[in-house]
Amino acid sequence: MEPLTSWVINKDNMSSNGSVAVKRDEKLVILEITILSLIFILIVFGNCCVLVAIQLHKSKANRMYYFLQHLSISDTITALFNVLPQLIWEITYRFNGGNVLCKVIKYLQIFGPYLSSYVLVMTAIDRYQVICNPLSNCGWTPSRSKLMIKIAWIVSLMCCSPQLYIFSYQEIPGNPGVYDCWGTFPKPWGERIYVTWYAISVFIIPFMILTVTHYYICREIWLNLHKKRKSFRLNKNRDNVSMKAMKQNELDSDSVNSSQTNSQQTNSANVLVSVGKSFRFKGRGKLEVSLDKDFGDDFSPRTHSIHGLSRAKIKTVKITVVVILCYIMCSTPFICVQLWAYWVPTAQQSHIWNDYRKLNRKSNT
């Protein structure tokens, strides 16, 4: 089911002379109802399981759980106010709820997809702050996450507002006395402008934000792992040098003990300096090794500091990436087809579009 279903209904049900074809393909209708029913059950069941799991682990819940909770809520809204109304609409064929309910349903039908997009955006921004700006965690409070979710809700509600003006319960053109929930657009650019607006606001802008934030997140994780590997190699070299220094101390101690009669030799401090390492005798046969030049603190990975990238943080990033990839794979085909259909002059006369418009209402949920 697509958020712009009535646009397709207006075109699909019109015959060449402007009258409305009232006969439907009953086999296709049964298939649509079956698929919509399965999708509705899967969405509700899956997201209810997620919400129950979050509630059961509420004592261990962190800010990531909070964002996942609202993501599940947005998907549940999509099921209840997008898939379910369309399922009922397919069964009744005509909308019988009046003008107010028509506007409310059309408003809520795209609210779920908008909310899912912007909750994902806020989740990505939160992960960016945790990974790339770890000092911000010191001043983090639960109210900050709540504010981010509130912004996602407000932006989504605002983006849905054009639906209230476009759709209404009106008489179907070419079929007097028959009413349906119908969309009206200014000619000739109304539909094209609104399709473009919808694609930009629900997908392109969120996609750009998700791409930028996760580029820097992946870059930071890669640099951290690179530093960790380098630190491991340097620590191994440090251990090797320490073993050599201990052996040198033993040899030097024997040499110093054999020449105790020479007071100048026993009281002097000999210094041996090499590139990147300093060796010097202190007292009697004690060799001090300094590795500061080669093995400074600059090579310590952030996992050893207060700003470290823990496994838990990396795991939350992996979860976010999987969710976002699923979102992109599910949204991209629908958005691309819509833009192609309304911007390519011959698109709606092609065989691809004729096949697509038969399936769009049951495949894009």
N, C-alpha and C positions, 0 to 999 in steps of 0.2 A: 504494500500500500504506500503510495507516495503522498507527501504533504500537499501536493498540488493536484490531487485526484480530480477535483471538479473541473479543472482546466481540460483534462483529457476526456472527461465525460461529456463536456460541452461539444468537443470535436468528434469524439467517437460515435456518439448517438445521433449525430446530424447526418441526414442523407444529402444528396447533391442538390435537391430542390429546396432545402431548408427545413423540411419536416423532420420530426424525430422518429427514429425507428424504435418502436416499443418492444419488438420481439428480441429476446435474448437467446443466446446459445446456452441451453440449460446444462449441458455437460460441462461447459467451461465454468458456469456459475457454481456448480457442485464442487468442481476442483478448487475454485477460488475459496469457497467457504471452508472446505476441508483444510487447505493450506493455512488460511488465516486462523482457524481454530487451533491447529497444531502450534503455530507460532505464538499465539496468545498463551496457551498452556505452558510452553517451554519458557517464555519470558517470565511469567508470573512465578512458576515453580523455581526456576533458577535463581531469580533475584530474591525470592523469599528465603531460600536456603542461605544465600549470602547474608541477608539481614539477620537471620536467626543465629548464624555462626558469629557474626560481629557482636550480637547481644550476649551470647554465651561467654565470649572472651572480653567482655567489657572491662573487667578489672585490669587486663593487660593491653587494653586498646591504646593506640597512639594516634598521632595526627593523620597518618596514612589511612588508618581504619576509618577515620572520620570522613575523609574524601571518598573512599570506596563506598561507604554507606550512602552518601548522597548520589554517587554514580548509580548505585542500585535503585535508589528512589527515582531517579530520572528515567531509568529503563522501565520501572514499574508504571510510571506515569504514561510512558509511551504505549505500554500494553493496554492500560485502562482507558485512555482518552484518544488513542490513535487507532490501534488494531481493533479493539472491541467495537467502537462506533462504526468503523468500516465493515466489520463482520455483520453487524445488525443491518447496516445499509445494504449490503449485498443480499441479505435475506428478504428485506422488505422491498427492494428495488428502488422505491421512491422515499425521499426523506419526508417524514410526517410529524416533525417536531415543532414547526412554527419558526418565525423569524429569529426570536431571541435564542432559542436552542441551536438554531443553525449557526449563528455567529459564535456562540460559546463553543460548540463542537469544533468548528473550523479554527478557532483561536487555540484550543487545547491540542488539536491534532499536531501542530508543529511546535508546541511548547516542549514536549518531551525531547525531540531531536535537538532543539536549541540548548536545552538544559544539559543534555549529555555532552554536547560539544564544549560548553563553557565550564562545566565542572572538570572535564579533562584538561582544559587550559589552566585552570586554577591548580589542579594537581601537579601539572608540569612545572608551573611557576614555583610551587612549594618545594618540589624536588630540586629545582635549580638553586633555590636559596639554601637548602640543606647541604648540597654537594659543593657548589661553587662559592657560596658565601657563608661558611660555617660559623663565623662570628655572629651572624644574625640569630643563631639559635640561642645565644645567651639571653637575648631580649624577647624570645618567643613566648607568647601566652596563648591559651586556647581561644581567646577572643579574636586573635588575628586570623586564625583559620575560619572562625565563624564569619568574620567580615568578608573574607574571600568568597565563601559560599554564598553569602548574601548578595555580593556583587554579581555572581553568576546567575542567581535567580532574577535579580532586577534587570540585567541585560537581556536575559531570555524573554522575560515578560514584555519588555519594550520592543524587541524584535518581532514579536508575534502580533503587535497592534495593527499592522495593515490588514490582517485578515478580517478585522471587524468592519472595515469599510468596503472590502472587495466582495465578500460573500453575503448573500441574503436569501431569504425564502421568497422566491418569485416565480412567476409563470414562465414555463419553458418556451423559448422562441420557436414558433412554428407549430405549437401544440396547445391551442387555447384550452383553458380549464385544467391543465396539468401543471402542478407546482413541484418545485424541488429546491434544494439548497444549491444555489447557482452563483458562479463567480462572474463579475462584470468588470471588464478592463477597458480603459481608454484606447481608442484605435488611433494609429496602427501599432504603436510602440508599447502599449501597456503591458501585455503579456511578456514581451521580451525584457523589458526593464525589470519587471518583478521577478522573473526567473533568474536574471543576473544578480539582482539584490539578494535573493534567497541563497544562491550559490556562494556569493561573497561572504555573507554574514554567518551562515551556518557551517561552512566548510573551509573556504579559502583563507579567511583571516585566522580561524583556529589552527588550521594546518600550518600556516606560516609561523605562528607562535610556538606550536609544538615542535616544529623543525628546528628553530633557533635554540630553544631551551635545551632540547635533547642533544644538539650538536655540542654545546658547551658542557653538558653533563658527561657525555661520552668522552669528550676531550679531557676533562678533569680526571675521570676515572683512569683513562689510559696513561696520563702523566703520573698519576699516583702509583699505578702498578709498575711503570717504568722505573720510578725512583726506588720502589721497593726491591726490584730485581737488582738494581745497581748497588743499593745499600747492602744487600745480601752478599754480592761479590766482594765489596770493599771490606765487609766484616770478616769474610773468609781470609782475605789478604792480610788484614790486621792480625788475625790469629796466627797466621804463618810467620809474620814478622816478630810477633811476641815470642814464639817458640825459638826462633833464631836468637833473639835477644837474651833469653834465659840461658841458652847454651853459651853465648858469648860471655855472660856474667860469670858462669862457672869457670871458664878458661881464664878470664881476667882475674878472678879471685885467687886461683892457683898461682898465677904469675905475680900478683901483688904479695901474697904470703911468702913466696920464696925470696923476696927482696926487701924484707922488713928492716934490714940493717941500714938501708939508705933512708934517712929521715926526710929528705927532700922529695923522694918519690912517694913515700907514704902519705905526705901531707898535701901533695899537689893534686889539682883537679884537671884532668886532661879532657879536652873537648874535641870530638870528631863530628863534623857536620857534613851531611850529604844532601842531595837534592830531594826535597820533600820530606826528609826524616833527619832528626838530630840525635846523635849518640854522644853522651857525655858521662865520664866517670865521676861519681859523687862519693866522697869518702873512700872507703876501702872496697874496691871491686864491685860497686853498684852501678849498673848501666841503666840509664834512664832513656826511654824511647818516646819520642814525640812524633805523632803522625798527623798533626793538625793541618799541615799544608795539603796532604793528599786525601785525608779522610775527615773533612770538616762536617759540621752539622747540616750543611746545605744539601747533603745527599740523604738525609733521613726522610723517609716517606711520612706522609701525613697520618698514616695509620699508627704511628708511634707518638703522636701528639694529641692534645686535647681536641684538635680539629680533625681527627682521623676519620677515614672512610671505613666504617665498620662493615662487616658482612651483612648486617641487618639493613643498612642504608642501601648497599648495592642490590640487595634482594628486592627492596621496595622499588628501586629504579627498574629492575627487570620486570616486575609486575606491571608497572606503568607502561613500559615499552610494549609489552604484549597486548595490553588493553588498547593502546593507541594504534598499533598495527591492525588489530581487528576492526577498529573504528574506520581507519583509512580504507581498508579493503572492502568494507561494506558500503561506505559512502561514495567512494570515487566513481563506480560505474553509474550510479543514478545521477550524480551531479554532471558528469561528462555527457551523458545522453541528453539531459535536459538542455544544457548549453548548446550542444550540437543541434538539437531539434529546433531551437528558436533562433539560432544565429546563422545556420546554413540554409539558404533559401529552398533547396530541393530536398532537405532532410525528411520532411514530413510526407513526402510522396514516395520515399524509398521503401523497399521491401523490409529493411531492417526496422524502420519505424513502425510499419504496419504489424510486424510480429511483436515488437516491443510493447506497443500500447495495449496489446491483449494480455500481457503478463505483468505490466507495471504495478497494477493495484494490489497484486498478491505477493510480489517479490520484494518491494522496497518498503520495509516496515520501520 
